[in-house]
Amino acid sequence: MPEQQILVLDPNGSDPDAEHQALRERGPATLVDILGVRAWSVSDPALLKQLLTSKDVSKDGRAHWPAFAETVPTWPLALWIAVENMFTAYGANHSRLRRMVAPALSARRTAALQTDIETLVTGLLDDLDALPAGECADLREHLAYPLPIAVIGQLMGVPASQRAEFRTVVDNVFATHLTAGEQAANSAALYGLLDALIHAKRTTPGDDMTSLLIATRDEEGDGSALSDAELRDTLLLMISAGYETTANVIGQALTTLLSDPEQLAHVRDGRCTWHDIVEETLRHEPAVKHLPLRYALTDIPLPDGQTIRSGDAVLASYAAANRHPDLHQDADQFDATRISKEHLAFGHGVHFCLGAPLARREVAAALRLFFKRFPDAQLATRREDLQRLPSLISNGHTSVPVLLRPTTSD
């Protein structure tokens, strides 16, 4: 078939629904330009699952992407492909790195955090409750953001006084409208914070995952267990993924329920659970729209006759795949009562997100306790007027303005 014109992805993410529809209309996979890099965007869920579980597709750009060396110095998303942690690892190396992190996010440890999560949510709601009557509250700023960064901060041992600094640099990692120079400066600031955290925990260890990873690193004299770069980048991954993605899901769920009373009525009347709301939010508005990058180790024929060539970059377009008509009927509609809520919001295969159980607990607790405290809350603006985060990766809004106890008009 004739080659399609490359679709240039919007770095500002201004109209993701239209962009994802365009991707699906172009077939199971199509060539896109992602900030100057050519890649195959895969939006067909069956093909995406196949590629995410194939040994012929790698996440290690250093080893398997011929364009890696020439791309990293000038690409704004260089950090996404140049980090040395389980996010960019392949094969046995990925298994080694994942084993070191898995204990921190085990089902037992995650379940043990439930009381802490609810305590944190209650405290945030108390602060919202103290606002003057009729004042507009930004739920991203006062609930969706502070909850996950506090949870991951406690887990990783990040002092409360440093979490605002981490928030700023992590937000910029996901901001795809920044230049390569701005991103390089942000990465330097981020690594400065990580190095300071490592130094502090090496000097005074605590009961946290950072101290545990440092001990694992230092116990091996030759550094074979965890290199210095792997230590820094593993902390980077856990702190950034543990905060930004969960904040987006909380914000999207709140936005949906506050603008669609029927969905809120479903859970209040027992037709679905908070878990159902969380899963449908993950399907309908996943935290991550596109996730760079993977690389073909061999030629991969596509169902429509095209071929992903060996060495080509592959972009997992999760948000487009989640609403594919082959996966769900009326896929563009949010319906918490739908029987199957299958989605790829946390990935698929060996790179499936380790933090998924923790994120689900945080979102469910935030929603349940918020609507119990503020049952009549309303969005302070139309949903379509909310400003989206300037990102083709992160799927959220810059703010979620809400009237907690709207006054009735005459």
N, C-alpha and C positions, 0 to 999 in steps of 0.2 A: 504494500500500500504506500502511497506517497507520504513523505515525511511532513508532519504538521509543523506549523510555525510554533516556535517556542513560546510558551505562556510565561510572562514575567510576573512573578509573585509580588504583591504589594508589600513593601517593607513596613508600612504603617498599619497593615491589617485592617483597613477601614471598612471593608465590606466582605467579611469572610464567607458568609453564606453564598453570595453570588460567585465568589472565587471557587468554593468547593463544588458548587453545581457545575461550573465550567470544567473543572477537572474530571468529574464523573462523566460528563458528556463527551469528553475526548477519549474515553476508553479506559481499560483496566490500569494502564500506566501511560504517562505522557511526559514529554520533555518540558522542563520548566527552567527558568532562570531564577536562582535564589541568591540575590545580591551579587550577581555577576558570575556565579558558578552554575554550570549546566548539570542538571540531575534529572533522574526519572522519578516523577511524583507518582506514587502508587496509591490509588484510592479505591480499588476493588478489594473488598475484605478477604475474599478467598485467596486472591493472588498475594495480598499483603501477608496473610498468615503463612502462606507457602514460603515467601522470601524470608520472613522473620525466623523461620525454623530451619532454613536451609544452610548446610555447611558451605554452600557455594556463595554465601553472602557474609561479609565480615564487617565489623565496626572499627577495625584497626586500620586507620588511614595511613599511618607510617609504613605499614607492611604491604598494604593492598590497594593503595590509590596512587597511581602514577603522578597525578597532579598535586599531591600533598605538599611537597617541598616548595613549589612555586606559588601555591595558593595561600599557605599559612601567613606569610609576612604581610599580605595586603587585604585579606578577607576579614570583614567585620565579625564574622562568626567563627574566627579561628579557634577561640577557646573551646567551642563545641566539638572540635575534631582533634585538638592537640593535647587535651588533658590526658593524663596517664592514670586511669582508674578503671573500674569495671565497666563504666559507660562506653569506653572505647576499646575494650579488650576483646580478644577472640580466642575461642577454643580453651585449652587448658589454662591459659593465663587468666581468662575471664573467670573460670571456676575457682582458681586460687584466690583471686581478689574478692569474689562474691562470698566465699566461705568466711572471710575475715569480718565482713560486715553483717552477715545474716544473724548472728546471735543478738545484736542490738535491736533487731526488728522482728524477733521471733514472736509467735502467737502468744506465748506466755508473758513475755515482757510487754507486748503491746496491750494485752488485756489488763495487766497490772497498772497501766497508765490511765485507765478509765476514770478513776476517782480524781486524779490530778487534772485531767482534761475538763471534767465537769466543774471542778473548783475554779479553774481558770475562766471558763465561760461565765460562771456565776459572778465572778468579780468584774468581768467586762460588762455584763448586763447591769450590775449595780452602778457602774460609772455612767452608763447610758440612762439609767433610771433617774440619776441625779441632775440630768439636763433640765433646763427650764421648760415648762409646758409650752408646746407649740414650736419649739426649736427643732430645726432640721438636723438629723444625725447622719453622718457618713458611715455606713456599716462596713465598708471596706477598711476605712481607717480605724474604726473602733471595735471591730469584731473579726472580720475575715482576715485581716493582716496580723493583729497582735496574738491571736490564739495559736496559729501554727508556728510562728517564730518563737513563742514562749515554750511550746512543747519541744521543738527541735533544739532550742537553746538549752533547756534542761537536760535533754538526752545527751547532747554533745558537750555540755559544760561551758557554753558560751555565757559569760557574765551578762546580766541584764543591762548593765551600762554600755555594753558594746553591741547590743542587738540592733539598734537603730543604724549604726554604721554598716553592719552586715546587710541590713535591709536595702540600703541605698545602692551598694555595689551589686547585690544580687538582682535587684530590679533592673539595673543596667545590662546585666548579662543577657536578659531576655528582651531587651529593647533593641529591635532590629533597625531602627531609624538612625542609629548613631554611626558615625564614620569609623573607619578602621583605626584611626588615631585616637579617637575618643574611647573606643573599646579597649585599645592597648593600655591607655592610661587607667581605665577602670580595672582591667585585669591586674595591673601593678598594685593598685590600691587594695584589691581583694586579696592578693597574695601577701601583702603586708599585714593585713589583719590575720590571715591564717598563720603566718610565721610567728606573730606575736602570741596567738593562742597556743601554738605548739610549744613555744618557749615557756609560757606560763604553766602549762600542764606538765611539761617535763620537769620544771623546777618544783612545782607543788601539785602532784597528781591528785585527782579526785575520783569519785564514783561516777564516772561518765565515760562515754564511748571514745572521746578524744584521748583520754588517759589510757584507756585499754589499747587503742591502736598504737599509741606511742610505745607502750610497753611491749607490744608484739613486735614492733619495728626494732626496738633496742635490744631485745633478748637475743636476736640473731646477730652475732658479731659481724658476719659478712654482708648483712643487709638483704639476704636473699628472701626473707619473709615479706618485707615491705620496704621498697626503696624510699628515699626522702621525697622524691617527686610523687610517688604513689600515695604516700601518707598525706601530703598537702592536697592532692587532687581528690583523694577519697573524702577528706573533710569538706572540700569544696562541693562535691557532689551531694553529700548528705545534708549539708546546711541549705544549699540552694534548692534542691529538689524537695526537701522537707518543708520549705516555707512557701515558695511562690506557687507551686501547683495547687496545694491545698487551699491557699487563700483564694485562688481563682474559682475553685469548685464551690466553696462557701458563698462567694459573691454571686456566682451564677445561679445557685439554688435559691438564694434569698430573692434575687431579682425575678426569677420565674414565679415563685410562690406569691410574691407581692404584686405581681402584675396579672396573675391568673388565679382568681379566687376558687375556681372549680378544682384545681389541683390541690390546693390547701384543704378544701372541703373533703376531698377523697381521704386524706390521712386523718382528718378530725372525725370523720364519720366511720372510720374503720375499713374503708374499701382498699386501703393500701397502708404500708408502714413507712416510717422514716427511712428505713433501709431502701424501700422501693424508690423514694424520692431521690436518695443519693445515687442509686444506680441509673435512674433515668436521666439525672443531671449529667453523670459521667458519659452517658451515651449521647445525649443531645447537645451538650456543651462541654466537651472534655477540656481539661486544663491546658493541654498542649495540642495545637492544631497540626503543626508539621514538626518532625523531629530529625534534624540533621545528624549525621549522614551515615549511610552504609555503602558497601562497595562490592561489586560483582567480581567473583574470583574466576568465573568462566562465562561464556556466552549463555544467556538465558532467553529462550524463545518465549514470546508472549502470546496469549490466546488470539490476538487480532493480527498476528503475522509479523509484528515488529520484534526486534531483538535488543535486549539489554546486553551490550558488549562487555567483555571482560575488562575490568578497570573502570567502568562507568560508575558514577555516584548514584545512589538511590535515596530518595526522600520518603520516609513513612508519613503519609498524610492521614493521620488518625481521625481527625474531625470529619473529613470528607467520607472516609470509609464507614464511620459510625452511622451516617445517614444514607448509606447506599440502599437503593430499593431492593437489591437482592438480599439484604440482611434483615430489613424490617419493612412492613407495610406502613404507609403514612409516616415515613421515617422523619420528615421534617416537623412532625407534630410531637410536642412533649405530652406524654401520657404515662403517668406513674402507675396506672393500672394495667398497662400492657403486660402480657404474660412473660414474653421473652424480652429482656433488656440487654442482650448480648452486646458487648462493646469492646473496643481496643484501647480504651483510655489509658490503661496501665501498660500497654504493649502486649507482647505475646512471645512465648518461647522462653529461651534461657535468659533473656534480658527483661523479663517481666518485672515490674517495679516491686522491690522488696518492701517499700513503704506503703503499699496499697492498704493493708489492714489498719494501719495507724491513721492514714488519711480518712478512711471511711468512718472510723470512730469519731474523729474530730468534727467532720462535717455533720454527722448525725446528731452529735451532742449540741453543736451550735444551733442547728435548726430547731430541735425539740425544745431546748430551753429558751431560745429567743421567742418562739411563737407562744410558749406558755406564759412568758412574762409580758409580751406585747401582742396580744391576740388581734388587735385592730390596726396594727401598723400598716402604713401605705407608702408606696413609692412617692417621692415628692416631685417627680417628673415623669414624663412618658418614657417607657422603656426604650423606644427608638431614639430618644434624645440623649441617652447615656453615652458618654465618650469612651470609646474602646482604647485599651492599652496599645501604644504604638509598637506593635510586634506582629510578625507572622508566625511566631512560635507560641507565645503566651496568649491564652484566651480568657480575657477578663475585661473589666471596666476600671477606669481610673478612680471612679467613686460610685457609691451606691447611696444616694441621698434618700432618706426616709423620714416620714413623720411618724413618730412612735405611738403617739396618742392623738390622732387627728381630731380637731374640734369640729362639731357638726355646724353647718351653716343654716341660717334661717330659711 
